[in-house]
Amino acid sequence: MPALIQHPGYSESELRRVEEKLVCRESQVSMLLSIFGEYCVFLSVLVLLCGHAATSLVCISLSLSLSLQLPHALLNCVECFTSRLLFEHILNQLCAHSPSPDNEFSSHTRCDSFNDFIRLYRQLADLQQQKSTTYIVLDRAEALRDMDANLLSGFLRLQELVGGNVTVIFLSEIVWEKFRPNTGCFEPLIICFPDYSKAELQQILSLDHHPEYSADLRHLLSELYSSAGYNVSLDSSAVCNVSVPPWCVSAKESDTHRLWRNIEPHLKKAMQTVYLREISSSQWEEMQQKEGELHLKGLSAHAHVELPYYSKFLLIAAYLASFNPARADKRFFLKHHGKIKKTNFLKKHEKTSNHLLGPKPFPLDRLLAIFYSIVDSRVAPTANIFSQISSLVVLQLLALVGHDDQLNSPKYKCAVSFDFIRAIAR
């Protein structure tokens, strides 16, 4: 464990709270604390925190401001897409005004231009008689380039314009050379936030587990999370949301094979939802709570999908065509297929689990052949069947391989999981 960050401007209890919240970022936090200084020190620096997504830029800025009780305003420049929204959000936070139904969601005051913002900020500073440094934190600061021409240059010289003790902190994924204005400005102090390494990610994940888990199990799970998600996404918050609920860890800690068998479906589902941002983190947690309740009741947690009758058979046929070798169709779907030697039936590369290799493309005629062999009743090859295939492609349950103008022999891939097909088959 690294030594406690020391700084004469803050008490040991305040620094201890900061250290517990922000791990694996000791050097960056120490540099920011040295920049912040004491409460009434007059600062004259601009700060740029530069790093990729999920490198804790916003988390560290907000945690330091709240833990050290610094007067601050934190806002996203993408959400505040106009100058008026940007100015009014800053003034609302500095004067602790929150739009609500009681005030008809109105701002503290109307501010249309940068000159109005300078005037209103001076009035607010004189009214509050504030001597400590005020921090304005602008996330996604590169979006300022697309707003008014004087906006970025104005924030770079804000302390000079307002004549007060204010520091502007830019958060950006883009390096400073990409959006430096050509009109001349003060150069900010740049602090780079590197991506988390795999070891650092394991250390972060080991802090976020169920209290019933032992230390060895927490270490094992953190290794599984980082191994499964590190190459997919460096977002530590997304990886933390993949935390396995207690009902998944039903095996003994020594039985690692059974543990992985219980955890693997959960990780796959999480990487298909949280990593792709199909749902938010809060929605994912609600899904896990409902799934845990259904698991305790002994019910299936799979969502029921309403599809037409023959579309279900088409989707099952597509899954069989994607994950079974074409040489096996005669054996699986014909009653009188003759004798086949089991020893030499499958080739060497076909003995590997096709679920690990992924779905394979198949032509339309093979899909229809399997469909007619598994459907109960005799179905005529009408336009209705072909239109349902197109509907499955639109619903992204089937993936069309190749060009759209390939009329002779279009190829498809099945884009759903085995659990989805098993739920439909039931």
Buried (B, 14 or more C-beta within 10 A) or exposed (E): EEEEBEBEBBEEEBBEBBBEBBBBBBEBBBEBBEBBBEBEEEBEBBBBBBBEEBBBBBBBBBBBBBBBEBBBBBBBBEEBEEBBBBBBBBBBBBBEBEBEEEEEEEBBBEBEEBEBBBEBBBEBBEEEEBEEBBBBBBBBBBBBBEBBEBBBBBBBBBBEBBEBBBBBBBBBBBEBEEBBBEEEBBEBBBBEBEEBEEEBBBBBBBEBBEEEBEEEBBBBBBBBBBEBBBEEBBBBBBBBBBBBBEEBBEBEEEEEEEBEEBBEEBBEBBBEBBBEEEBEEEEBBEBBEEBBEEBEEEEEBBEEBEBEEBBBBBBBBBBBBBBBEEEBBEEEBEEEEEEEEEEEEEEEEEEEEBEEEEBBBBBBEBBBBBBBBBBEEEBEEEEEBEEBBEBBBEBEBBBBBEEEEEEEEBBBBBBBBEBBBEBBEE
